[in-house]
Amino acid sequence: MARQRLSSSEIAEIVQALPDWSIDAAGTGLLRTYRFESFASAIGFMTECAIFADKIDHHPEWKNVYKTVEVRLTTHSAHGITELDRDLAKYMEEVARRH
Ligand SMILES: C[C@H](O)[C@H](O)[C@H]1CNC2=NC(N)=NC(=O)C2=N1
C-alpha cells in the first residue's frame, strides 16, 4: 500500500498541505530546495534525514551545494510518488525547522 503510486488528486493534496514542495514535470517526483544558514546546518539536516530514510528504507535523491540542499522524492520501484514520499517530505519539513 505505502509503495503504491498515488493518484493525481492525492498528489495535489500533498502539495496543498506542503506548499514549499512542487511536482516535477513528469509528475513522478516531489521537489523542494532547502536553504540553510550554514553548511553545517545543511549537513546536519541531511544527516538526520538520512537516518530516518534508512529506517523506513526509503531514500531521497538529493544534492548539497554549500548551504542548499535540493531534494527530489520519488519511489523508484513504483516509478512515481507514493505515501512513503509524502511521509519523508513531512519528516524533512520538521527537521528543517530545527536547522
Ligand atoms: C530493497 C529496498 O527495499 C529497496 O531497494 C528500496 C530502497 N530505497 C528506496 N528508495 C526509494 N526512493 N525508492 C525505492 O523504490 C527504494 N527501494
PDBQT file of the ligand as one rigid body, heavy atoms in Angstrom, charges set to zero:
ROOT
HETATM    1  C1  LIG A 101      15.341  -3.347  -1.340  1.00  0.00    +0.000 C 
HETATM    2  C2  LIG A 101      14.951  -1.977  -0.842  1.00  0.00    +0.000 C 
HETATM    3  O1  LIG A 101      13.800  -2.076  -0.025  1.00  0.00    +0.000 OA
HETATM    4  C3  LIG A 101      14.644  -1.050  -1.993  1.00  0.00    +0.000 C 
HETATM    5  O2  LIG A 101      15.726  -1.023  -2.887  1.00  0.00    +0.000 OA
HETATM    6  C4  LIG A 101      14.251   0.360  -1.544  1.00  0.00    +0.000 C 
HETATM    7  C5  LIG A 101      15.403   1.180  -1.010  1.00  0.00    +0.000 C 
HETATM    8  N1  LIG A 101      15.105   2.604  -1.031  1.00  0.00    +0.000 N 
HETATM    9  C6  LIG A 101      14.269   3.124  -1.921  1.00  0.00    +0.000 A 
HETATM   10  N2  LIG A 101      14.132   4.438  -2.042  1.00  0.00    +0.000 NA
HETATM   11  C7  LIG A 101      13.350   4.982  -2.952  1.00  0.00    +0.000 A 
HETATM   12  N3  LIG A 101      13.254   6.328  -3.033  1.00  0.00    +0.000 N 
HETATM   13  N4  LIG A 101      12.624   4.214  -3.795  1.00  0.00    +0.000 NA
HETATM   14  C8  LIG A 101      12.666   2.873  -3.752  1.00  0.00    +0.000 A 
HETATM   15  O3  LIG A 101      11.993   2.206  -4.536  1.00  0.00    +0.000 OA
HETATM   16  C9  LIG A 101      13.513   2.279  -2.769  1.00  0.00    +0.000 A 
HETATM   17  N5  LIG A 101      13.587   0.988  -2.642  1.00  0.00    +0.000 NA
ENDROOT
TORSDOF 0
